């Protein structure tokens, strides 16, 4: 049996949430650019949850913008798909499965662009959502009368221009537009691109005024791990348990956040936010960006070398070690949180820290440290350097755990160059490939001499960090000492010794 609206009443799986058939007739209120798993696991999930609670009462039309892949499963399954939420929340195991019914249809932009423009004329339409990857929000100077325009902003502008004409420029016909692409100020940038493209197309000033003032372009931040389709073994077990085939099954972690920059008017349109505390509509989302960037991303970055050099292949395996768990708990609470360059409270950072620990412990997500190490040096610069510099603005003492993370990073970047141009590291006889644009720099740095010289070469390089880190009192000495200890006894030995000392309690 294939999952479809005609088979919903045949599903006999006590643990599966199945939608009422009336939810399949709700009006189409959302136009979504992108079919990816993040959108299905986050905004589409929120909308489905709200619909089941009788709050938002609207469905999503999804635009398939590329020619790659197929929408056959969406057509066959009437847009229905099963979301499995698996992991740890508040220290407790979570295992849910929900048949989501928020998607009404998937439309190919290349094959049926006119139907998308027809939707633009609908009074029911209120919201536009996108996730077209970071390269999607770029200005492409093109004619928006193409069928369809090539770029996402071009498609969006064509939709908005069609709507403007259909409603004679009525201010109440504007939409709430929420991009989820992972770039800072995504809403502001998308709005400016649309204005620039409107000018390029020589559209009337009245439309540009409507575009600017009647529509709400909301910057947003999304945070949820949605690995996507289950493995073949997982899929077979799920099919056997639920009794139906579903080519769109996806898995996500329990944690979710969609922080949207907007006012009360925006919040009223995005009423699905009432159904889940993970949706936050607020005039300023920078706090949420900083919490994620520092306590989640910077923690990942600072602990990556420590974990990998200690022999842990995945985040979950590292979390099975008491010494590692103690290390990241204390680096988050004791050194990262106080140095966040934004006004956050201890209560906020503690709450976020414990959520991060739950996420790291999730046994259902295989997060490889070697994958996290990609572009390691740029991640250190973007995520960690602001913390380090802000720490020294507040105190003149060495952040010892950050120094350990920095030392592990430098040791991880101890590489040799292969004949085919790859840069390869080695720990305990096991080789690994370093994927970093600065790999050759570190290859050369490690030829300078002993660990002290390597550390000083790296830390004082202003071209690398935009700062001389040897000027930070005691930091170079601490990094050198930790690097020496890693070289002599191994990272795991250093990690376990840290736990036995007062440094990590």
C-alpha positions as CSV (number, residue, x, y, z in Angstrom):
1,X,0.0,0.0,0.0
2,X,1.4,3.4,-1.0
3,X,0.7,6.4,1.2
4,X,-1.9,8.6,-0.4
5,X,-5.1,10.4,0.5
6,X,-7.2,7.4,-0.6
7,X,-5.3,5.1,1.8
8,X,-5.2,7.2,4.9
9,X,-8.1,5.3,6.5
10,X,-6.3,2.0,5.9
11,X,-3.3,3.0,8.0
12,X,-3.3,0.8,11.1
13,X,-0.2,1.9,13.0
14,X,-1.0,3.0,16.6
15,X,2.2,5.1,16.8
16,X,1.6,7.1,13.6
17,X,-0.3,10.5,13.6
18,X,-2.6,10.4,10.6
19,X,-4.3,13.6,9.3
20,X,-8.1,14.0,9.1
21,X,-9.2,14.1,5.5
22,X,-10.7,17.6,6.0
23,X,-7.1,18.9,6.3
24,X,-6.5,18.0,2.6
25,X,-9.1,20.5,1.5
26,X,-7.7,23.6,3.3
27,X,-6.9,26.6,1.0
28,X,-3.5,27.2,-0.4
29,X,-2.0,30.0,1.7
30,X,1.8,29.4,1.2
31,X,4.0,29.4,-1.9
32,X,7.2,27.6,-1.2
33,X,10.3,27.7,-3.4
34,X,12.2,24.5,-2.7
35,X,11.4,20.8,-2.2
36,X,14.3,20.0,0.2
37,X,14.1,18.0,3.4
38,X,14.9,21.1,5.6
39,X,11.7,22.8,4.4
40,X,9.6,19.6,4.9
41,X,11.2,19.0,8.3
42,X,10.8,22.5,9.6
43,X,8.3,25.1,8.1
44,X,6.1,22.5,6.5
45,X,6.1,20.5,9.8
46,X,5.1,23.7,11.7
47,X,2.2,24.4,9.3
48,X,1.0,20.8,9.5
49,X,1.1,20.9,13.3
50,X,-0.9,24.2,13.3
51,X,-3.4,22.8,10.9
52,X,-4.0,19.8,13.1
53,X,-4.6,22.3,16.0
54,X,-7.0,24.3,13.9
55,X,-4.8,27.4,13.9
56,X,-3.3,28.3,10.5
57,X,-5.7,26.4,8.3
58,X,-3.7,26.6,5.1
59,X,-1.6,24.4,2.8
60,X,1.6,24.8,0.8
61,X,2.2,24.9,-2.9
62,X,5.7,23.9,-3.6
63,X,7.6,25.2,-6.6
64,X,10.2,22.8,-8.1
65,X,12.7,25.2,-9.6
66,X,15.3,22.8,-11.1
67,X,15.1,20.1,-13.7
68,X,17.0,17.6,-11.5
69,X,15.2,15.0,-9.5
70,X,11.5,14.1,-9.8
71,X,8.2,15.1,-8.3
72,X,6.6,11.8,-9.0
73,X,6.5,10.7,-5.4
74,X,4.7,13.9,-4.4
75,X,2.1,13.4,-7.2
76,X,1.6,9.7,-6.3
77,X,1.3,10.4,-2.6
78,X,-0.8,13.6,-2.9
79,X,1.9,15.5,-1.2
80,X,1.8,13.4,1.9
81,X,5.0,12.3,3.6
82,X,6.0,10.7,6.9
83,X,8.2,12.7,9.3
84,X,10.0,10.7,11.9
85,X,11.2,12.7,14.9
86,X,13.9,10.8,16.7
87,X,16.4,11.9,19.4
88,X,16.7,13.3,22.9
89,X,14.8,16.2,24.4
90,X,15.1,17.3,28.0
91,X,17.1,14.2,28.6
92,X,14.2,11.9,27.4
93,X,14.0,9.8,24.3
94,X,11.7,11.0,21.6
95,X,10.3,8.8,18.9
96,X,7.3,10.2,16.9
97,X,6.0,9.6,13.4
98,X,3.6,12.0,11.7
99,X,2.0,11.8,8.3
100,X,2.3,15.5,7.3
101,X,-0.4,16.9,5.0
102,X,0.6,20.5,4.7
103,X,1.8,20.2,1.0
104,X,-1.1,20.4,-1.4
105,X,0.9,20.0,-4.6
106,X,4.3,20.4,-6.2
107,X,4.5,22.4,-9.4
108,X,7.4,22.4,-11.9
109,X,8.4,26.0,-12.7
110,X,9.8,24.8,-16.1
111,X,6.7,22.9,-17.1
112,X,3.8,24.8,-15.5
113,X,4.9,28.3,-14.7
114,X,1.5,29.8,-15.6
115,X,-0.1,27.8,-12.7
116,X,2.3,29.5,-10.3
117,X,1.4,33.0,-11.7
118,X,-2.3,32.0,-11.4
119,X,-1.7,31.3,-7.7
120,X,-0.2,34.7,-7.3
121,X,-3.7,36.1,-8.1
122,X,-5.3,34.1,-5.3
123,X,-6.8,36.0,-2.3
124,X,-5.9,33.0,-0.1
125,X,-2.2,33.4,-0.7
126,X,-0.5,35.1,2.2
127,X,3.1,33.7,2.6
128,X,6.1,32.9,0.5
129,X,8.9,30.6,1.9
130,X,12.2,29.7,0.2
131,X,15.2,27.6,0.6
132,X,17.2,27.8,-2.7
133,X,20.6,27.5,-1.1
134,X,22.9,30.4,-0.5
135,X,23.6,30.9,-4.2
136,X,19.8,31.3,-4.8
137,X,19.7,34.8,-3.3
138,X,21.8,36.6,-6.0
139,X,21.0,39.3,-8.5
140,X,20.7,38.0,-12.0
141,X,19.8,40.7,-14.4
142,X,17.1,39.1,-16.5
143,X,13.7,39.7,-18.1
144,X,11.1,38.6,-15.6
145,X,8.6,37.9,-18.4
146,X,10.5,34.7,-19.2
147,X,8.6,31.5,-18.8
148,X,10.0,31.2,-16.1
149,X,12.8,33.5,-15.1
150,X,16.0,31.7,-14.3
151,X,16.8,33.0,-10.8
152,X,14.7,32.6,-7.6
153,X,14.5,36.4,-7.2
154,X,13.4,36.7,-10.8
155,X,10.6,34.1,-10.2
156,X,9.6,35.8,-7.0
157,X,9.5,39.3,-8.6
158,X,7.3,37.9,-11.4
159,X,4.9,36.5,-8.8
160,X,4.8,39.8,-7.0
161,X,4.3,41.8,-10.2
162,X,1.5,39.5,-11.3
163,X,-0.2,39.9,-7.8
164,X,0.3,43.7,-7.9
165,X,-1.6,43.9,-11.2
166,X,-4.3,41.4,-10.2
167,X,-5.1,43.5,-7.1
168,X,-4.6,46.9,-8.6
169,X,-1.8,47.7,-6.2
170,X,-4.0,47.3,-3.1
171,X,-1.7,47.6,0.0
172,X,-3.6,44.8,1.7
173,X,-2.6,42.3,-1.1
174,X,1.1,42.3,0.0
175,X,2.7,39.0,1.2
176,X,4.9,37.9,4.1
177,X,8.1,36.6,2.5
178,X,10.4,34.5,4.6
179,X,13.6,33.1,3.1
180,X,15.4,30.4,5.1
181,X,18.7,30.4,3.1
182,X,21.7,30.3,5.5
183,X,23.0,33.8,5.0
184,X,22.8,36.7,7.4
185,X,20.0,39.2,6.7
186,X,18.5,36.9,4.0
187,X,15.3,38.9,4.0
188,X,16.9,42.3,3.6
189,X,19.2,41.0,0.9
190,X,16.3,39.4,-1.0
191,X,14.3,42.6,-0.8
192,X,17.1,44.7,-2.2
193,X,17.7,42.3,-5.1
194,X,14.0,42.4,-6.0
195,X,14.0,46.2,-6.0
196,X,17.2,46.2,-8.1
197,X,15.7,43.7,-10.5
198,X,12.4,45.7,-10.7
199,X,14.5,48.7,-11.7
200,X,16.4,46.7,-14.3
201,X,13.1,45.6,-15.8
202,X,12.0,49.3,-15.8
203,X,8.8,48.4,-13.8
204,X,6.6,51.4,-12.8
205,X,7.5,53.3,-9.7
206,X,4.1,52.6,-8.2
207,X,4.9,48.9,-8.3
208,X,8.3,49.4,-6.7
209,X,6.6,51.4,-3.9
210,X,4.1,48.6,-3.4
211,X,6.9,46.0,-3.5
212,X,8.8,47.9,-0.8
213,X,5.9,48.9,1.5
214,X,3.1,46.4,1.1
215,X,5.2,43.3,1.4
216,X,7.2,42.1,4.5
217,X,10.5,40.6,3.7
218,X,11.5,38.9,6.9
219,X,15.1,37.7,7.6
220,X,15.0,34.4,9.4
221,X,17.2,31.8,11.0
222,X,16.5,28.0,10.8
223,X,18.0,25.4,13.0
224,X,17.1,21.7,12.8
225,X,19.1,18.7,11.7
226,X,17.1,16.9,9.0
227,X,19.4,14.2,7.6
228,X,16.8,13.3,5.0
229,X,15.8,9.9,3.9
230,X,16.4,6.9,6.2
231,X,18.9,4.3,5.4
232,X,17.8,1.2,3.4
233,X,17.6,-0.8,6.7
234,X,15.7,1.9,8.5
235,X,13.4,2.3,5.6
236,X,12.5,-1.4,5.5
237,X,11.9,-1.5,9.2
238,X,9.7,1.6,9.0
239,X,7.7,0.2,6.2
240,X,7.2,-3.1,8.0
241,X,6.1,-1.3,11.2
242,X,3.7,1.2,9.5
243,X,2.4,-1.1,6.8
244,X,2.7,1.4,3.8
245,X,5.2,2.5,1.3
246,X,6.4,6.1,1.4
247,X,9.1,7.4,-0.9
248,X,9.2,10.7,0.9
249,X,10.0,9.5,4.4
250,X,12.4,11.7,6.3
251,X,14.0,11.9,9.8
252,X,14.6,14.9,11.9
253,X,15.9,15.6,15.4
254,X,13.4,16.8,18.1
255,X,14.9,20.3,18.4
256,X,13.7,23.0,16.1
257,X,13.9,26.7,15.7
258,X,12.6,29.2,13.2
259,X,13.5,32.7,14.3
260,X,11.7,35.2,12.1
261,X,12.3,39.0,12.1
262,X,8.9,40.6,12.1
263,X,6.3,42.7,14.0
264,X,2.9,41.8,15.3
265,X,1.3,42.1,11.8
266,X,3.8,39.5,10.5
267,X,3.1,37.3,13.5
268,X,-0.6,37.4,12.9
269,X,-0.1,36.3,9.3
270,X,2.3,33.5,10.4
271,X,-0.3,32.3,12.9
272,X,1.2,28.7,12.6
273,X,3.8,30.0,15.1
274,X,1.2,29.7,17.8
275,X,1.3,25.9,17.5
276,X,5.0,25.4,18.4
277,X,7.4,27.2,20.7
278,X,10.1,26.7,18.1
279,X,8.7,29.5,15.9
280,X,9.7,32.9,17.3
281,X,8.6,36.1,15.6
282,X,10.5,39.0,17.0
283,X,11.9,42.4,15.8
284,X,15.5,41.2,16.3
285,X,16.7,37.7,15.7
286,X,20.4,38.4,16.3
287,X,20.3,36.9,19.8
288,X,19.2,33.6,18.3
289,X,21.9,33.8,15.6
290,X,24.6,34.4,18.3
291,X,23.4,31.5,20.5
292,X,23.5,29.1,17.5
293,X,26.7,30.4,16.1
294,X,28.6,30.3,19.3
295,X,27.1,27.6,21.5
296,X,26.3,25.1,18.7
297,X,28.7,25.9,15.8
298,X,31.7,27.2,17.8
299,X,31.4,24.3,20.2
300,X,31.4,21.9,17.2
301,X,34.5,23.6,15.8
302,X,36.4,23.8,19.1
303,X,35.7,20.2,19.9
304,X,36.2,18.8,16.4
305,X,40.0,18.3,16.6
306,X,39.8,17.1,20.2
307,X,37.2,14.4,19.3
308,X,38.7,13.3,16.1
309,X,42.3,13.1,17.4
310,X,40.9,11.1,20.4
311,X,39.6,8.4,18.1
312,X,35.9,9.3,18.1
313,X,34.5,9.1,14.6
314,X,31.0,10.5,15.3
315,X,29.6,13.1,17.7
316,X,27.5,10.5,19.4
317,X,30.5,8.3,20.1
318,X,32.3,11.2,21.6
319,X,29.3,12.0,23.8
320,X,29.6,8.4,25.2
321,X,32.8,9.5,26.8
322,X,32.4,11.2,30.2
323,X,35.6,13.1,29.7
324,X,34.5,14.6,26.4
325,X,31.0,15.4,27.6
326,X,32.5,17.2,30.6
327,X,34.9,19.1,28.3
328,X,32.2,20.4,26.0
329,X,29.8,21.2,28.9
330,X,32.4,23.3,30.6
331,X,33.7,25.0,27.5
332,X,30.2,26.1,26.6
333,X,29.2,27.2,30.1
334,X,32.6,28.4,31.4
335,X,34.3,30.0,28.4
336,X,32.0,30.3,25.3
337,X,28.8,31.6,27.0
338,X,30.4,34.5,28.9
339,X,32.3,35.6,25.8
340,X,29.3,35.8,23.4
341,X,29.5,39.3,21.9
342,X,25.8,40.0,22.4
343,X,23.6,40.7,25.4
344,X,22.4,37.2,26.5
345,X,21.6,36.1,30.0
346,X,23.1,33.1,31.8
347,X,19.6,31.5,31.9
348,X,19.4,31.8,28.1
349,X,22.9,30.3,27.5
350,X,22.3,27.5,30.0
351,X,19.1,26.5,28.4
352,X,20.6,26.5,25.0
353,X,23.7,24.6,26.3
354,X,21.6,21.7,27.6
355,X,19.6,21.6,24.3
356,X,22.9,21.3,22.4
357,X,24.0,18.5,24.7
358,X,20.7,16.6,24.0
359,X,21.3,17.2,20.2
360,X,24.9,15.9,20.4
361,X,23.6,12.7,22.2
362,X,21.1,11.8,19.5
363,X,21.8,8.2,18.5
364,X,19.7,8.5,15.3
365,X,22.0,11.0,13.6
366,X,25.5,9.9,12.4
367,X,27.4,13.2,12.4
368,X,31.0,12.5,11.4
369,X,33.7,14.7,12.9
370,X,35.7,14.5,9.6
371,X,32.7,16.1,7.9
372,X,32.5,18.8,10.6
373,X,36.3,19.5,9.9
374,X,35.6,20.8,6.4
375,X,37.0,24.3,6.0
376,X,38.2,24.1,9.6
377,X,40.4,27.3,9.6
378,X,37.6,29.5,8.2
379,X,35.2,28.1,10.8
380,X,37.7,28.9,13.6
381,X,38.0,32.5,12.3
382,X,34.3,33.1,11.9
383,X,32.9,31.2,14.9
384,X,35.7,31.2,17.5
385,X,37.9,34.3,17.0
386,X,35.1,36.7,18.1
387,X,34.7,34.7,21.3
388,X,38.5,34.6,22.0
389,X,38.9,38.3,21.4
390,X,35.9,39.2,23.5
391,X,37.1,37.0,26.3
392,X,40.3,39.0,26.5
393,X,38.3,42.3,26.5
394,X,36.6,41.0,29.6
395,X,39.6,39.3,31.4
396,X,43.3,38.9,31.0
397,X,43.3,35.2,31.9
398,X,43.8,32.4,29.4
399,X,40.7,30.5,28.4
400,X,42.3,27.1,28.8
401,X,39.7,25.0,27.1
402,X,39.6,27.2,24.1
403,X,43.4,26.9,24.0
404,X,43.1,23.1,24.1
405,X,40.6,23.2,21.2
406,X,42.9,25.6,19.3
407,X,45.9,23.2,19.9
408,X,43.9,20.2,18.7
409,X,43.0,22.2,15.6
410,X,46.7,23.0,14.8
411,X,47.6,19.3,15.4
412,X,44.7,18.2,13.1
413,X,46.2,20.5,10.4
414,X,49.6,18.7,10.6
415,X,49.5,17.4,7.1
416,X,51.7,16.0,4.3
417,X,51.1,16.6,0.6
418,X,50.4,13.6,-1.7
419,X,51.4,13.2,-5.3
420,X,47.9,14.0,-6.4
421,X,47.8,17.3,-4.5
422,X,45.8,16.2,-1.5
423,X,46.7,17.1,2.1
424,X,46.7,14.1,4.5
425,X,47.0,14.0,8.2
426,X,47.8,11.0,10.4
427,X,46.8,10.1,13.9
428,X,47.8,6.8,15.5
429,X,48.7,5.4,12.1
430,X,45.3,6.3,10.6
431,X,45.3,8.7,7.6
432,X,42.6,11.3,6.9
433,X,42.1,13.9,4.2
434,X,42.0,17.5,5.2
435,X,39.5,19.6,3.2
436,X,40.5,23.2,3.9
437,X,41.5,26.0,1.6
438,X,44.4,26.8,4.0
439,X,45.8,23.2,4.1
440,X,48.9,24.1,2.2
441,X,49.5,27.0,4.6
442,X,49.5,24.6,7.5
443,X,51.6,22.1,5.6
444,X,54.3,24.9,5.3
445,X,53.8,26.1,8.9
446,X,54.6,22.6,10.2
447,X,58.0,22.7,8.4
448,X,59.1,25.7,10.5
449,X,60.4,23.7,13.4
450,X,59.2,22.7,16.9
451,X,55.7,23.2,18.3
452,X,56.5,26.6,19.7
453,X,57.5,27.9,16.3
454,X,54.5,26.3,14.6
455,X,52.1,27.9,17.2
456,X,53.8,31.4,16.9
457,X,53.8,31.2,13.1
458,X,50.1,30.4,13.0
459,X,48.9,32.7,15.8
460,X,50.7,35.8,14.8
461,X,49.5,35.6,11.1
462,X,47.3,38.7,10.6
463,X,46.5,37.6,7.1
464,X,44.9,34.4,8.5
465,X,43.1,35.9,11.5
466,X,43.0,39.7,11.0
467,X,44.7,39.9,14.4
468,X,47.9,38.9,16.1
469,X,46.8,36.2,18.5
470,X,50.3,36.1,20.2
471,X,49.5,39.5,21.6
472,X,46.8,37.8,23.8
473,X,48.4,37.4,27.3
474,X,49.5,33.8,27.8
475,X,47.5,32.3,24.9
476,X,50.4,31.2,22.8
477,X,52.1,29.6,25.8
478,X,48.9,27.7,26.7
479,X,48.3,26.5,23.1
480,X,51.9,25.4,22.9
481,X,51.7,23.5,26.1
482,X,48.5,21.7,25.0
483,X,50.0,20.9,21.6
484,X,53.1,19.5,23.2
485,X,50.9,17.3,25.4
486,X,48.9,16.1,22.4
487,X,52.1,15.3,20.5
488,X,53.5,13.3,23.4
489,X,50.6,11.5,24.9
490,X,47.7,11.9,22.4
491,X,44.5,14.0,22.6
492,X,42.5,11.4,24.5
493,X,45.1,11.3,27.3
494,X,45.0,15.1,27.5
495,X,41.2,15.1,27.5
496,X,41.1,12.5,30.3
497,X,43.7,14.4,32.4
498,X,41.7,17.6,32.0
499,X,38.7,15.9,33.5
500,X,40.7,14.7,36.5
501,X,41.9,18.2,37.2
502,X,39.9,21.2,38.6
503,X,40.0,22.7,35.1
504,X,37.0,20.6,34.0
505,X,34.5,19.7,36.8
